[in-house]
Amino acid sequence: MQHKALSLALAAAIVAGATGTALSAGPAQPKLIRADFSALGNDDGSNDRFIVKYRNGAAAQSDAAQLTRTLDSVASRTVLRAAGAAPRARHLRRLAASGAHLVRLSRKLDRVEAQNFMLAIAADPAVEYIVPDRLRQPTGVPNDPFYASHQWHYNHPVGGAGAQPAWDGGATGQGVVVAVLDTGVTEHPDLAGNLLPGYDFIVDHEVSGRATDGRVPGGADTGDWVAANACGAGTPARSSSWHGTHVSGTVAAVSNNGAGMAGVAFDARIVPVRVLGHCGGYDSDINDAIVWASGGHVEGVPDNEYPAEVINMSLGGNGACEVATQAAIDSAVARGTTIVVAAGNQNTDAISHTPANCQNVITVGSNGISGKRASYSNYGARIDIAAPGGGVNDGANQNQGYIWSTVNLGTTVPGQAGYGGMVGTSMAAPHVAGVAAIVQSALSTPKSPLELAALLKQTARPFPIAPDRPLGIGIVDAGSAVVVARAGGQPLTNGVPRTGLRGNAGEGFVYVFPVAAGTARLNVITYGGTGQVKLLAKNGSEPTTSSYEAISQRPGNNQTITINAPAAGAYYVKVLGAATFTGVSVKATSM
């Protein structure tokens, strides 16, 4: 188990703010009314724009001058004139889809004035409706109070997971189920709304803490504390970790509820599966849990009604990947489940840590806020990708050294819900599991585990400097992954060439390269080989020789495109044969 120290310095201070927080039951269905006051501002004098729809055939619907005269007349009769003359109306435009008119008054109205004005307009039987034209704010930024102050690990430009662009694009994990195989979960207001029925797969009562052997429904974490020497001679006593609660919060804590913190895929649902208890968890229980969580049948346990598209396993130990564990993993992958695994915290080669060394999993190493390898993180060729796991001393303040998420404040059995910081590859893995859920939610047809693993690696953000030990291809980047997933096609990884291209005149290769907002420059080059190619680039769609944003067609294969201040989004890059070509490479770099 990759559990690291828990910092409760924040937890004690903020838990009071979470106590008694009620989860919303969802918005009520709107009533069909002709004057909608629900979007009016408070008594702040902010209401001066209105959308008015007259019935077809009404003079004001077809004649803008008549419309403004009507509105002026109503305003003069209904709007208080303490501030001087009654406001005058100005027609701005007719809305394309509805045919309604957008009008603006010459001064802003407070809520009472706006209600009087709207009621008088709506009293006209020729009016279908009138609504205020309100400013809306971006919904991608969660309103959870400690998201901005503590959860650097989602969007820090160097060490974060790039979640914000994905959220802004509407990819939030909606409709995706993630199973968290861990210590289970405790009751928490920032988790309850996203939890599905889980299961406790621990059979041995000494590990589960129950009075008798056997598995039980629920997936609740009842604690994993141990006394000194309980797990072997010389092993220390320790309090309950509430590890699964922290991991689950990183994957999919309820967000935009005005409380606590956010999850990476905050609209995904979590199936909690308890496989770790006092002194750890047995492979046999973990292997059965992998099968069950992915929708397979396990004797003696009711089938999972919510098979997971993604499984997170922030657990492990030394040794080779057991045959039974590999078989369980392979069966889950065959059912379409992507499995994300923590690399381990021993600062050694992950090839000696299981299940990180198993096949058909995404093995995740840990970086800190600086983008460097965390000092504890396992490394090596078996690591696929890095993600924020915290670095303790990596950052300007304590907040930046930890990964912040949901916890419990009990020392043995569950106590009060709270928030706290942990470090470890256990914290890195759920970032990747959350990003996997985000990507799947953005697609009408989900990717296979193999395709999803390839996409996450190919869209990873390059390390700011080369890590001191191999840590995968780069740092997971949710925004880039979503851009490429939606665009389709073969992704180009930042700074990594595609080599060995060959074809005939008129034949070509098309790649997709994600460009983040604020990018200063995009460079694309082809080089090497023989023959003649053209290089084309375009934002948002595949370029052609008659439709492109940039083109390079010098003699030979050494083509270069540079786009300064490129627009954010998916750039399509095409290598097109002007004659037969072979052995050509293409590389894109953003900075």
QUISULQUI-V224492 format. One record per residue. N is the residue number from 1. RES is the residue in one letter. NEAR is the number of other C-alpha atoms within 10 Angstrom. Layout:
n res near
N RES NEAR
N RES NEAR
This chain:
n res near
1 M 21
2 Q 19
3 H 19
4 K 16
5 A 13
6 L 19
7 S 18
8 L 17
9 A 13
10 L 15
11 A 21
12 A 16
13 A 11
14 I 18
15 V 19
16 A 13
17 G 13
18 A 18
19 T 14
20 G 9
21 T 15
22 A 11
23 L 15
24 S 8
25 A 7
26 G 6
27 P 6
28 A 6
29 Q 6
30 P 8
31 K 7
32 L 8
33 I 12
34 R 19
35 A 21
36 D 18
37 F 16
38 S 9
39 A 12
40 L 21
41 G 17
42 N 11
43 D 13
44 D 11
45 G 16
46 S 17
47 N 24
48 D 19
49 R 24
50 F 21
51 I 18
52 V 28
53 K 23
54 Y 23
55 R 16
56 N 13
57 G 9
58 A 14
59 A 14
60 A 22
61 Q 21
62 S 16
63 D 10
64 A 18
65 A 13
66 Q 14
67 L 22
68 T 19
69 R 15
70 T 14
71 L 23
72 D 17
73 S 15
74 V 21
75 A 24
76 S 15
77 R 13
78 T 18
79 V 19
80 L 19
81 R 13
82 A 7
83 A 8
84 G 7
85 A 11
86 A 20
87 P 23
88 R 17
89 A 23
90 R 19
91 H 17
92 L 12
93 R 14
94 R 18
95 L 13
96 A 8
97 A 6
98 S 8
99 G 16
100 A 20
101 H 23
102 L 20
103 V 23
104 R 21
105 L 20
106 S 13
107 R 17
108 K 16
109 L 23
110 D 19
111 R 18
112 V 15
113 E 18
114 A 27
115 Q 20
116 N 17
117 F 22
118 M 25
119 L 17
120 A 16
121 I 24
122 A 22
123 A 13
124 D 11
125 P 12
126 A 17
127 V 19
128 E 18
129 Y 22
130 I 24
131 V 21
132 P 23
133 D 17
134 R 15
135 L 9
136 R 6
137 Q 7
138 P 8
139 T 12
140 G 17
141 V 17
142 P 22
143 N 17
144 D 18
145 P 17
146 F 18
147 Y 21
148 A 15
149 S 11
150 H 21
151 Q 22
152 W 22
153 H 30
154 Y 25
155 N 18
156 H 17
157 P 14
158 V 18
159 G 27
160 G 26
161 A 28
162 G 26
163 A 30
164 Q 21
165 P 22
166 A 25
167 W 23
168 D 14
169 G 14
170 G 16
171 A 26
172 T 28
173 G 28
174 Q 17
175 G 14
176 V 25
177 V 26
178 V 34
179 A 31
180 V 33
181 L 29
182 D 30
183 T 35
184 G 29
185 V 33
186 T 27
187 E 17
188 H 21
189 P 22
190 D 30
191 L 24
192 A 16
193 G 18
194 N 20
195 L 22
196 L 17
197 P 15
198 G 25
199 Y 24
200 D 26
201 F 29
202 I 30
203 V 19
204 D 18
205 H 15
206 E 14
207 V 18
208 S 28
209 G 16
210 R 15
211 A 9
212 T 11
213 D 14
214 G 14
215 R 20
216 V 16
217 P 14
218 G 18
219 G 27
220 A 22
221 D 28
222 T 21
223 G 26
224 D 23
225 W 19
226 V 18
227 A 13
228 A 12
229 N 11
230 A 14
231 C 14
232 G 9
233 A 8
234 G 9
235 T 13
236 P 12
237 A 13
238 R 13
239 S 14
240 S 22
241 S 25
242 W 29
243 H 29
244 G 30
245 T 28
246 H 27
247 V 33
248 S 33
249 G 28
250 T 31
251 V 33
252 A 31
253 A 32
254 V 30
255 S 24
256 N 17
257 N 18
258 G 16
259 A 23
260 G 25
261 M 27
262 A 32
263 G 30
264 V 34
265 A 34
266 F 26
267 D 24
268 A 24
269 R 28
270 I 28
271 V 28
272 P 29
273 V 31
274 R 31
275 V 33
276 L 27
277 G 27
278 H 20
279 C 18
280 G 19
281 G 23
282 Y 16
283 D 15
284 S 15
285 D 18
286 I 23
287 N 18
288 D 21
289 A 26
290 I 31
291 V 23
292 W 27
293 A 31
294 S 30
295 G 21
296 G 18
297 H 15
298 V 15
299 E 9
300 G 8
301 V 14
302 P 11
303 D 15
304 N 19
305 E 13
306 Y 20
307 P 23
308 A 28
309 E 28
310 V 27
311 I 30
312 N 29
313 M 29
314 S 30
315 L 27
316 G 22
317 G 18
318 N 15
319 G 13
320 A 14
321 C 18
322 E 14
323 V 10
324 A 13
325 T 19
326 Q 18
327 A 16
328 A 22
329 I 24
330 D 20
331 S 17
332 A 27
333 V 22
334 A 14
335 R 18
336 G 20
337 T 28
338 T 29
339 I 27
340 V 27
341 V 29
342 A 35
343 A 43
344 G 33
345 N 26
346 Q 17
347 N 15
348 T 16
349 D 19
350 A 28
351 I 21
352 S 18
353 H 24
354 T 21
355 P 30
356 A 32
357 N 26
358 C 22
359 Q 14
360 N 19
361 V 26
362 I 30
363 T 31
364 V 38
365 G 38
366 S 35
367 N 31
368 G 30
369 I 28
370 S 21
371 G 28
372 K 24
373 R 29
374 A 30
375 S 19
376 Y 20
377 S 28
378 N 30
379 Y 30
380 G 16
381 A 14
382 R 24
383 I 25
384 D 25
385 I 27
386 A 39
387 A 32
388 P 37
389 G 33
390 G 34
391 G 27
392 V 22
393 N 15
394 D 20
395 G 15
396 A 9
397 N 10
398 Q 15
399 N 21
400 Q 23
401 G 23
402 Y 31
403 I 30
404 W 32
405 S 29
406 T 30
407 V 33
408 N 27
409 L 20
410 G 16
411 T 15
412 T 16
413 V 16
414 P 19
415 G 13
416 Q 16
417 A 22
418 G 26
419 Y 29
420 G 25
421 G 28
422 M 27
423 V 27
424 G 34
425 T 33
426 S 34
427 M 33
428 A 33
429 A 32
430 P 34
431 H 33
432 V 32
433 A 29
434 G 31
435 V 29
436 A 33
437 A 35
438 I 30
439 V 29
440 Q 26
441 S 23
442 A 23
443 L 13
444 S 8
445 T 8
446 P 17
447 K 19
448 S 17
449 P 23
450 L 15
451 E 11
452 L 20
453 A 21
454 A 14
455 L 23
456 L 28
457 K 22
458 Q 24
459 T 28
460 A 25
461 R 28
462 P 19
463 F 20
464 P 13
465 I 10
466 A 13
467 P 16
468 D 11
469 R 16
470 P 20
471 L 31
472 G 25
473 I 21
474 G 27
475 I 32
476 V 32
477 D 30
478 A 33
479 G 29
480 S 28
481 A 30
482 V 32
483 V 27
484 V 27
485 A 25
486 R 14
487 A 21
488 G 12
489 G 15
490 Q 17
491 P 27
492 L 25
493 T 25
494 N 21
495 G 15
496 V 14
497 P 17
498 R 16
499 T 16
500 G 13
501 L 16
502 R 21
503 G 20
504 N 16
505 A 14
506 G 13
507 E 15
508 G 18
509 F 16
510 V 17
511 Y 23
512 V 29
513 F 31
514 P 26
515 V 25
516 A 19
517 A 12
518 G 11
519 T 14
520 A 14
521 R 15
522 L 19
523 N 16
524 V 21
525 I 21
526 T 24
527 Y 18
528 G 16
529 G 18
530 T 15
531 G 20
532 Q 22
533 V 33
534 K 24
535 L 28
536 L 27
537 A 28
538 K 19
539 N 21
540 G 15
541 S 15
542 E 20
543 P 21
544 T 14
545 T 10
546 S 6
547 S 13
548 Y 17
549 E 15
550 A 16
551 I 21
552 S 20
553 Q 17
554 R 13
555 P 12
556 G 18
557 N 28
558 N 20
559 Q 21
560 T 21
561 I 19
562 T 18
563 I 15
564 N 13
565 A 13
566 P 18
567 A 18
568 A 16
569 G 21
570 A 26
571 Y 27
572 Y 26
573 V 30
574 K 23
575 V 27
576 L 25
577 G 22
578 A 21
579 A 17
580 T 16
581 F 23
582 T 20
583 G 15
584 V 23
585 S 19
586 V 27
587 K 20
588 A 24
589 T 18
590 S 19
591 M 13
